[in-house]
């Protein structure tokens, strides 16, 4: 579960029994986004300047209360994700950056015309919505290739999820009708369900 900056501050104060650390952090950084990996590391982005065009990636090991700060990254990162290998995935408007906390290896992938939010499927592919909300796109990180599915006009979507098979579920809406939809990856088919109107 992702935590807000306020929740992090309250949690830190509770764990340390003092607000000194929280006050020190607040005077230096603004926490932009957070995510927790399977090893109890809480990763977060620090805004390094007023317009957040430069970030530092950092983590707090929740078990031993140790902070680690990594190199600065230029650009406005919208969200943090964790893949199944506990790599950190940082999304921007036109590319994705992955970071291996063990080896410190960084990889970048182009995701032109992709909304800055996204999710990770079971195969560690990035699934995102196009910036005009009319397409769903999947970045295969093993081949650096993008697959795009166009939504039937005039529908758009702003919500996506995947299951254990990598099938993509989403909501289609045209402000009159709303449908639940599923893209089955194994045979590349779209299934839609109309949501009955409530009287």
C-alpha positions as CSV (number, residue, x, y, z in Angstrom):
1,X,0.0,0.0,0.0
2,X,1.4,3.4,-1.0
3,X,1.7,6.0,1.8
4,X,1.3,9.7,1.6
5,X,4.1,12.1,2.7
6,X,2.1,12.9,5.8
7,X,1.8,9.2,6.7
8,X,5.5,8.7,6.3
9,X,6.2,11.7,8.7
10,X,3.8,10.3,11.3
11,X,5.2,6.9,11.0
12,X,8.8,8.1,11.4
13,X,7.9,10.1,14.4
14,X,6.2,7.1,16.0
15,X,9.2,4.8,15.3
16,X,11.9,7.2,16.5
17,X,9.9,8.7,19.3
18,X,10.9,12.2,18.2
19,X,10.0,14.8,15.6
20,X,13.6,15.9,15.1
21,X,14.2,13.5,12.2
22,X,10.9,14.5,10.6
23,X,11.7,18.2,10.9
24,X,15.1,17.6,9.4
25,X,13.6,15.7,6.4
26,X,10.9,18.3,5.9
27,X,13.5,21.1,5.7
28,X,15.5,19.3,2.9
29,X,13.0,17.3,0.8
30,X,9.5,16.9,-0.3
31,X,8.4,13.3,-0.6
32,X,6.7,12.9,-4.0
33,X,5.8,9.2,-4.2
34,X,6.3,6.0,-2.2
35,X,6.3,2.2,-2.6
36,X,7.3,-0.7,-0.5
37,X,9.2,-3.8,-1.7
38,X,9.1,-7.4,-0.5
39,X,12.1,-6.8,1.8
40,X,10.4,-4.0,3.8
41,X,12.2,-1.2,2.1
42,X,10.1,1.9,1.7
43,X,11.3,3.8,-1.5
44,X,10.4,7.4,-2.1
45,X,11.3,10.3,-4.4
46,X,12.8,13.5,-3.0
47,X,12.1,16.7,-4.9
48,X,15.5,18.5,-5.0
49,X,14.1,21.8,-6.1
50,X,10.9,23.8,-6.0
51,X,9.5,22.6,-9.4
52,X,10.5,19.0,-8.8
53,X,12.6,18.8,-12.0
54,X,15.3,16.9,-10.2
55,X,14.8,14.0,-7.8
56,X,16.8,11.7,-5.5
57,X,15.6,8.2,-5.1
58,X,15.9,7.1,-1.4
59,X,14.7,4.3,0.8
60,X,14.0,3.6,4.4
61,X,14.6,0.0,5.6
62,X,11.6,-0.3,7.9
63,X,13.2,-3.2,9.9
64,X,16.4,-1.4,11.0
65,X,15.5,2.3,10.4
66,X,18.4,2.9,8.0
67,X,18.1,5.5,5.2
68,X,19.8,5.1,1.8
69,X,19.9,7.9,-0.8
70,X,20.8,7.2,-4.4
71,X,21.9,9.5,-7.2
72,X,19.8,12.4,-8.5
73,X,17.6,11.8,-11.5
74,X,16.6,14.7,-13.8
75,X,13.0,15.1,-14.9
76,X,9.7,15.0,-13.2
77,X,8.9,11.4,-12.1
78,X,5.2,10.8,-11.6
79,X,5.2,7.5,-9.8
80,X,7.2,4.6,-8.3
81,X,6.5,1.0,-8.9
82,X,8.2,-2.3,-7.7
83,X,8.5,-5.3,-10.0
84,X,8.7,-8.9,-8.9
85,X,12.5,-8.8,-8.7
86,X,12.3,-5.8,-6.3
87,X,13.6,-3.4,-9.0
88,X,12.4,0.1,-8.7
89,X,10.5,1.4,-11.7
90,X,10.2,5.2,-12.1
91,X,7.8,6.5,-14.7
92,X,7.9,9.7,-16.7
93,X,5.9,11.1,-19.6
94,X,8.1,9.7,-22.3
95,X,10.3,7.0,-20.7
96,X,10.6,4.6,-17.8
97,X,13.7,4.2,-15.7
98,X,14.4,1.0,-13.8
99,X,16.9,0.7,-10.9
100,X,18.3,-2.4,-9.4
101,X,19.1,-1.6,-5.7
102,X,21.6,-4.4,-5.4
103,X,23.7,-3.9,-8.5
104,X,22.8,-0.2,-9.0
105,X,22.2,-0.9,-12.7
106,X,19.9,1.6,-14.4
107,X,18.0,0.9,-17.5
108,X,15.8,3.3,-19.5
109,X,13.0,2.6,-21.9
110,X,11.0,4.9,-24.3
111,X,7.2,5.0,-23.7
112,X,6.2,7.8,-26.1
113,X,2.6,9.1,-25.6
114,X,2.2,7.1,-22.4
115,X,0.4,8.6,-19.3
116,X,2.9,8.8,-16.5
117,X,1.0,6.4,-14.3
118,X,1.2,2.6,-14.9
119,X,1.2,-0.8,-13.4
120,X,3.6,-3.8,-13.6
121,X,2.2,-7.2,-14.9
122,X,3.4,-10.6,-13.6
123,X,6.1,-10.7,-16.4
124,X,7.4,-7.3,-15.3
125,X,6.0,-5.5,-18.3
126,X,4.8,-2.0,-17.8
127,X,1.1,-1.4,-18.6
128,X,0.0,2.2,-19.1
129,X,-2.7,4.4,-20.6
130,X,-2.1,6.8,-23.5
131,X,-2.1,10.5,-22.6
132,X,-5.4,11.0,-24.4
133,X,-6.9,8.0,-22.5
134,X,-7.9,6.2,-25.8
135,X,-5.3,3.5,-25.8
136,X,-3.7,0.9,-23.5
137,X,0.0,0.2,-24.0
138,X,2.3,-2.5,-22.8
139,X,6.1,-2.1,-22.7
140,X,7.9,-5.4,-22.9
141,X,11.1,-4.6,-21.0
142,X,12.9,-7.8,-22.3
143,X,12.6,-6.6,-25.9
144,X,12.0,-2.9,-25.4
145,X,8.9,-3.1,-27.7
146,X,5.5,-1.5,-27.2
147,X,2.1,-3.1,-27.9
148,X,-0.9,-0.8,-28.3
149,X,-4.6,-1.5,-28.1
150,X,-7.1,1.1,-29.3
151,X,-10.3,1.5,-27.3
152,X,-13.5,1.4,-29.3
153,X,-14.5,5.0,-29.9
154,X,-15.8,7.1,-28.2
155,X,-14.7,5.3,-25.1
156,X,-11.8,6.3,-22.9
157,X,-10.2,4.7,-19.8
158,X,-8.4,6.0,-16.7
159,X,-8.1,2.7,-14.7
160,X,-6.2,-0.5,-15.5
161,X,-5.2,-3.7,-13.6
162,X,-3.8,-7.1,-14.5
163,X,-4.4,-10.7,-13.2
164,X,-1.8,-13.5,-12.7
165,X,-2.0,-14.4,-16.4
166,X,-1.2,-10.8,-17.5
167,X,-4.6,-10.2,-18.8
168,X,-5.5,-6.5,-18.7
169,X,-8.7,-5.3,-17.0
170,X,-10.0,-1.7,-17.4
171,X,-13.1,0.6,-17.3
172,X,-14.4,2.1,-20.5
173,X,-16.5,5.2,-20.3
174,X,-18.1,7.7,-22.7
175,X,-19.9,9.7,-19.9
176,X,-23.2,8.0,-20.9
177,X,-22.4,4.3,-20.7
178,X,-19.7,2.5,-18.7
179,X,-18.3,-0.9,-19.5
180,X,-15.9,-3.3,-17.8
181,X,-13.4,-4.7,-20.3
182,X,-10.7,-7.3,-20.5
183,X,-7.9,-7.9,-22.9
184,X,-6.9,-11.6,-22.9
185,X,-3.2,-11.6,-23.7
186,X,-3.1,-15.3,-24.8
187,X,-5.4,-14.7,-27.8
188,X,-5.4,-10.9,-28.0
189,X,-9.1,-10.6,-27.7
190,X,-11.3,-7.9,-26.1
191,X,-14.2,-8.8,-23.9
192,X,-16.7,-6.1,-22.7
193,X,-19.5,-6.1,-20.1
194,X,-22.0,-3.3,-19.9
195,X,-22.7,-2.1,-16.4
196,X,-26.5,-1.9,-15.9
197,X,-27.8,1.6,-15.2
198,X,-29.2,2.0,-11.7
199,X,-32.8,3.3,-11.5
